[in-house]
Amino acid sequence: MSTSTSFRLKVLTALSLTTVLLIQAVIYTSCQQDTCIKDAKEASAIIYLHVKSEQQTDATTRVEENLIKDLHILIYDNNGNLIAQKYTTNSTVTINTHSAT
């Protein structure tokens, strides 16, 4: 065998092995289990709510009765179960709960 034929054979063998290893790597990584949360109740959720309204004063006329002064926030899951609640008189509130899906 000549030197150039031997060199070509080595290159072809190296390329073949590389291709086989690459295909195996793709196959094995595509079969890995996803690392997502299986139970949605394990997933935490933070709800940030900011209510922006005009300056709040005591209601002296019928028009001012529509001002928001108190917030009672109720969060339910898909089954209608209450999973979080928060009462506030502030315009900004943060609620720590879990995913409702």
N, C-alpha and C positions, 0 to 999 in steps of 0.2 A: 504494500500500500504506500502511496506517495504521502508526503508530508501535508500537502494541501487537502487531500481526501481525509486524512486522519484529523486534521484541524476542523474540517467541516462536520465530521461525525461528532466530535466533542462539542461543538457549538450546537448542533442539532439536539444532542442528548441533553445538554444544559437547558435549552429552550423548552424541550419536552417536559423535563422535570419541573421547571418553573411553572409551566402552564398547568400541569397536574396539581401542583401544590396550591396554586391560585384558585383553581376550580374547587378543590377540597375546602379551602378556607371560606370561600363564598357559600358553599353548601352548608358547612357547619355553623357559620354565623347566622345564616337565614333560618336555621332550625332552633335557635335559642329561644327560650321562653321570654316573653316581654316582661319587663320589670315595672309593670304598672300596678296600681293598688287594686287588689281584687275586691275588697269590700269598700264601697263608697263612704261608709260611715267612718272609716279610718282617715279619710282625707279631711284636713282642716280647711276652714274657709274663714276669711276675715271680710266683713262687710263694713265699708266706710260710707257713711251717709252724711251729706251736708245740705241743709235746707237753707236756701237764700230767700229772704223775704224783706219787705219794707220794715222800717223801724216799728217795733211792737209797742203798742200803748194799750191802756184799758179801753174796752169797747164803750164808746159813748153814742155811737150811731149804729144803725143796722149794717152799714157797709163794713165797719170794722169787725163785725162778728166773724168774718171769714179769715181772720188772721190766725196763723198757727202759733200756739203758745206751748202746747204739750205734745209730745210724740210718744206713742206706745207702739213699738214695732214688734210684730209677731212673725216668726219664720216657721214655715211648715215643710215637711218632706212630701214626697210623692204620694204617700198613703194618707195624708191629712193629719199626721201627728205633729204636734208642736215640738220643735227641736231647739228653739231659742226665742227669747223675748227680752226686750229692753225698754225701759221707760226713761225719758229724759225731757228736760225743759231747755236744753241747749240746742243750738242750731247744728252742731256737729256731734256725731256719735259713731263709735266703733263697736262692732259686735263680733265676738269670737264664737264661732260655731263649727259645725262640720258640714260636709257636703250633703245636699238634700236629694241626690239622685239615687 
